[in-house]
């Protein structure tokens, strides 16, 4: 059963989290003004319109539309199963480290063992198309960290993520376990080849997602997921990464939030070493064993004690390509032309984003674009190094 026994309270949380166009940052604003969700959904249209578009304020005063109501009912049905949980911002088990975000998810869907959230955490990330050495390193580092009581956080992707989860599970029940942050709904697994791994994690660790049930692995979901991976732990280890990759974005976000950033060096001839080498040049800690990380964190390197300078776009290098439409980051070959050079929409978005950080709601309002179209273009520009996403979830020019 859900941690919150009050079904009406749960329905109010779900109404806010699932309402189209509302968004996590606005929900946090409304909560700061009105208190609990029931106060928001029962507020007058005039009161809500002080903080929301009038049409959206009016919609919140109406009963949920049929599709939204069905999603709320389906979630309540899902919660009746064993080890299915919904954590709200008001829940004692909601990860407090996510409060560092300006847009912490109003609700988190969880499947597995909630006590994992009470353990110290460290994220391990890296290339999807990793080398054999990279996967061995991820597995060995994760196993050692889990044996020392650390919960290993990653994103369930192919390559480094999967190897890190598997290594942590090898530490057994006495280990720190592993937590997978999904870029899909909690009831879906991407890539499909990780169904068995996801089942093991749900049985011995925890699956976590901010996306509603049934949500597919849309391209912009994965960078959005990465901010949670970066925020959850006391640090992040990058095992392998190309010069432009989602792993570097995760590392930059972690550094901006005061988390420790670690990187494993590799061959100067390998494109998947370039990202790690760039991080080391920018201040990340070079590590050669899991014990290096344990000792560094044992010395008191806690969130906020050290920061790494924000990463600058590195010289483009060949990166592995994938034909999957739901690939976690767009392929970035060395001779690729940044999207802003050819795409009129990307040009318009890039022109709107300057050196001063701007939030998603402002961009959507100024450009009058659908949210999925806007997030897709933001993802492409971020991976291209033309814009940065700050630790508080806003965007600024990367040049």
N, C-alpha and C positions, 0 to 999 in steps of 0.2 A: 504493500500500500504506500501511497505518497507520504513524504514526511509531514506535509500539512494536511491535517484531518478535515479542515473546513473546505468542502467542495466549492462553495461559493467563492472563497478566497482564491482557490486554484483556478476557477473559471475566470476570475478577474485578471490574474496574472497572465493566463493564456490569451485572453482577449487582447491585452496590451502587446504581448510579444508577437502575436500573429497578425495584428492589424496592418494591412498594407499601407505603406508610406509613413508609418509612425517612426520606426527605427529605434535602436537601443539608446542613442544619445538623447532623443526626445523623451523616451520613457524615464530615463534617469532624471531629466529636468522636471518632469511632471511629478515624480515621486518626491523630489526635494521640495516641491511646492505643496502638494496635496497629502503627502504621507503614503498610506497604503493604497493598493490598486482599487479597492472598493470605493475609496473617496474620489478617485479619478473618474471611474465610469459612472458615478452618481452625481458628479459636479454639473453645474449648469453650463449650457452652451457658451454663455457670456464669459464665465470664468475660464473655460478651456480656451476660448478664442484669444485670450491674452497671450497665449503661448503657442497656439497652433493656427494653421490656416483655418478660416471659418468653416469651410466645407468639411475638413477633417474633424473639427470640433463637433460639428453637427452630427457627423456619422457616429462618433463615439457615444452620443446620447441615444442612438437608436439600437434596437436589438441587433445582434450580429447577423450579417448576411448568411444565407444558407450554407455557402461553402465554408465560411469561417466557423459557423456553428458546428458543422460536421467535423472540422479539424479539431475543435475543442473536445467534442464527444469522443473522437477516435483516440485522442491523447489520454483522456481519462480511462478509457477501456484498456489502453496499453499499460497504464500504471497499475492495473490489477495483477499483472504477472509478477512472479518472484524476481527480485533483484532489478526491477525497473523503478527508476526514481526521477523526480523532477525537483531540481534545486532552484529556488528563487533567490533574488538578491537579499531577501530578508531571512533566508535559511541559515542556521548556525553552521552548516557544513559547506555553504557556498565558499569557494576559495577566495580568501581575503586578498590574495595577491592580484586578483583581477580588478580590484578597486582602483588600481593604478591606471586603468584605461578610462577614457572619457565615455566610452561606449561599452561598458561591461554588459554581456548578454543578460536581459531581464530574467531569463530562465535558462537552465542547462538541463539537457536530457542525459541521464546516466544509466548505464547498464553494467552491473557488476557489484564490486565490493566498495562501499563508500568509505570504509576506514582507510583506504589507500590515500585519501585526500589529507589525512592527518600526518603523513610522512614527509620528510624533506624530499624535494624534487629537483631533478636536473634534466634538461631536454637534450636529446641527441638528434641531430638532423643532418641531411646531406643529400647527395645526388640520388635520383631515382634509378638511373642507369649506372649504377656504381660498378667499380672494378671488384674483382674477387678479393683483393687485399683490403679494399675499403669495407666490404661487408664483413670480412673476418675481424677487422679492427672494431667496427661498430658492435659486433656481437661480443667481443672480448671486453671492451670497455664497459658495455652495459651489464654484462654478467658480474664484473668486478664491483661496479657501483652498487648493483642490487645486493650483492653479498655483504656490502658494507652498510646496508640499510637504506639506501637511496631508492626512491621511486623514479624510474626512467620514463620520461615523457617524450612521445614522438607522435607522428601524424598518420601512421598505418599505411604510408605510401610504399611503393616498391623500392627495392634497393636498401639504402641505409636505414630508413625508418623500420622496415620489416625486420632487418637484422638486429636492430637495437631492441625491439620488442621481444624477439626470440631469445636474445642473450639474457635479458632481464628475467624471463620466465625460467631459464635454465638454473637460476639461483634457487628455485624451489620456494616452498611455503615460508621458509625462514628468511627469505630475501625481502627487499623493499618493494618488489612488484613492478608493474608497469601500467601506464595510463596512456591510452590512445585518444587523441583529439581528432575527430572526424570532420571531413569537409562535405559530408552528406548528412541526411537524417540518421538518427541513431539506429533505425531499423534497416539501413542499407549499408553495404560494404563496397568501398572502392579502393583498390582494384578488386574485381570479383575473385581473383586468385587468392586473396587474403581472407576468404570466408572462414577457413579452419583456424587461422591465426586469430581472427577476431573472436571466434568462439572461445579459444583458450584464454584470451585476455579477459573476456567477460566472466569466465569461470574463476580466474585467479587474480585478476586485476580490475581495471575499470575502463569502459568506453565512455567517452564524453562528447557531446555535440551541442552547439547552439542552434542548429537548424531544425526545423519542424520535421515530424515524421514524414517519410516519403520523399524528402528533398533529394534531388539528384546531385551528382558531383559537377556542378556548374563551374566554369573556369575561375570565376572571381571568388568562389567559396574558399579556395585553398589559401590565397593570401590573407583572407579574412580569418581563417582558422589559425594561420601562423602567428597572429598577434596573441592568441590565447596560449599557444605553445611557448612563446617568448615570455609571457607574463607569469605563467604558473610556477616556474622553478627559480632556484637561486642562481642558475646559470644555464648556458647553452653550449654544447659541444658541436662544432661543425667537423664532420669526418672527411667528407669530400664535397667539393662544389666547384662548378665552372665559374668563370669570371662574372657572369650574370646569371643569377639563380634565385629561386625563392628562399633558399637556405641563407643567403647573405642578407636578404630582407629580414628574416627572422633574427639573425645575429645583430643586425643594426637596431631593430626594435628592442631587443634584450639589453643592448648596451645603453640605449637612451633611457631605459627604465632602471638603470643602475645594476643590472645583473652582470655577473661575470661572463665573459665570452672566451671560450677555449677553442683551439683549432689544432688539428693533426697535420704536420707537414708531410709533403709527398714529393714525388719525382718532379724535377723541373721540366721534364718532357711530357708530363701528363696534363691535359687540359683540365682534369678534375682536381688538380692541385692548385690551380691558379687562384681560385676563390679563397682557399685556406691561407695561402701565402699572402694575399692581399689583406686578409683580416689580421694576420700576425704583424704585418707592417703598420697597421693602423692601431695596434695596441692589444690585440687579443693575446691570451696566454698560450704559448706553444706547449703542448703536452705530448708525451710519448707513452704514457700508461694511465690506466684508470687511477692508480694510486697518486699520480701527480695532481689529479683533480681533487681527490679526497683530502690530500694534505693542504692544498690551496684553500679549500672551503673550510677546513678545520681551523685554519689560522684566522678565521673571522671574516672571510670575504663574503659578506651577506649583501642582499640587495641594498643599493644606495651607497655602498662604501667605495666602489670604484666604477668608473664608467669608461667606455671605449669611445673615442671620437666617432661621430656619425660617418658611416662609410661613404666614400665618394665613388661614383661610377667607374668601374675598372675598364681597361681596354678590352673590347669584345674578343672572345675566344670561341672556338667551336664548342658547341654543347650538344649532347645527345638529343636526337629528335624522336618524337613519338607520333604515331598516326592517330592516337586516340583523341576523339573530340573533347574528352574530359581531362586531358593532360593537365598536370598541376601547374605547369608554367609553360608559356609559349617557347618553342625552340628558338635559340638565338645564335645562328651561325655567324661566323666572323664577318661575312660579307653581306649580312642582312641590313636592309635600310630601316632605321627606326620608323615606327608607324606614323609619327608626326610629319615625316617627309613626304608621305604619299596619301594619307588618309585625311580627308577634309574634317571628319568628326574629331579625330585626334588633334588636328591643328587647332580647331576651335577650343577644345578643352585645354590644350597646352597654353593657348593665349590667355585663357581666363585664370589659370593658376600662376601665381607669381611667387616671389620670395617669401611673402607673408603667408603663413599657413591658413588654409581655408577648409571648412568642414564639408562633409558630404551633402548635408541638407542645403547649404548655401549654393553649392554647385548645381544641385538638382533644380533649385528654384530659379537660379540665374539662367541656366541653359534650357530649362523646361524639357528635359529628357526623361524617359522612363528609367527607373532605378537600375534595372538589369543592364540596359544599354550603357548607362553612365559607369557602372562598376566594371563592365567589360573593358571599356576604354581606359579606365584608371589602372586596371591590372596590366594592360599592354604597355602603358607609359611607364609604370613603375618597374616592370621587368626590364624595359629598355634603358633604364637609368635616367630617364628624362624628368621624372618626378620622384619625390620621396614621400613616404608616409611617416608622419611623426609618431612618437610613442602615444600621444593622446588621440590618434586616429585621424588627424587632419593631413592635408596634402600641400606640398610646396614644390617649387621648381627645383630640379636636381642639378641645374647648371649654375 
